[in-house]
Amino acid sequence: MRKFLILFSISLLFATAVYSQVDDLAESVDVLSDEAKKDTTFWLSEFSAGLNFNQAGFSANWKAGGINSVAFGGIIAGKALYRKDRFTWDNEMELLYGIVKNEGERTRKSNDRIFLDSKAGYRLTNKWGTFFSLNFLSQFTDGFEFNPDGTTTLISGFMSPGFLTSSLGFEYRPNDEFSLRMGPFSPRLTFVTDPNIIEGEPSNYGVPEGQTIRTEWLAFQLFATWNKDIAENFNIKTRYMMFANYETLNWERIDHRLDLTITAKITSLINVTLTSINLYDFDQDPGVQYSQALALGILYKIDNKK
């Protein structure tokens, strides 16, 4: 298990390396051969980073009511796509974090997400191919439930839970905007590395008490993405994941997660972003969970698209 995690970590580190501008590096270093320079054309990379800030303030004699507050948020996202003949290698990273501070209250999180995905594929036809993928989901910092008496209860944290899913199967990609992966063999590891989590979250995210990892070997994963520029300055990005354990297969036990990001550019740097996470996981809660954030901020984006 440790070797597996080390190999996965190495693959992620290697994947992020492609965000450096390989084309520019090849042109600036004389010792690189012409063939090496040519090979960089197989890579398409994209990187974006954004910050947003919200603030509200009221005088002490403001009669309409209100509370002073300040909020910060950030997003870092990137892609590195390799295309050569029938072979493809897609890497994606999405990191979100946000906090809000209301006067008289403790600082709380408004957003917290770590998503990493790497997929190697082989194209069989113009629309169909085979693939093997690894994806990782977790969060950066501890999450708390805020009780009416002013106390807090720890309910989550980094790698508590954390989800590492591998998948082998077939992919349908009719165009560059949409893809659908169907993985009939998709083992998943669920991590809860903090032993204190079970005190505030009795389900322990499906991990047996006294253990830190739950392994689901026989499972099916459905993974769909849609990334569409509706207009020149308006983009919709969605990602849907379904996970079904064959050993506990019934409608109630199938996990669903839908991530949505809508971005509207006002200028080359200023944009409005709506993010939403919708989740159903019976091991966490029998109901549907959702989060939503709307922010105005600065977004910087670069790519090497021709």
Secondary structure by P-SEA (a helix, b strand, c coil): caaaaaaaaaaaaaaaccccaaaaaaaacccccaaaaaaaccbbbbbbbbbbbbbbbbccccccbbbbbccccbbbbbbbbbbcccbbbbbbbbbbbbccccccccccccccbbbbbbbbbbbcccccccccbbbbbbbcbbbbbbccccbbbbcccccccbbbbbbbbbbbbccccbbbbbbcbbbbbbbbccccccccccccccccccccccccccbbbbbbbbbbcccccbbbbbbbbbbbcccccccccbbbbbbbbbbbbcccccbbbbbbbbbbbccccccccbbbbbbbbbbbbbbccc
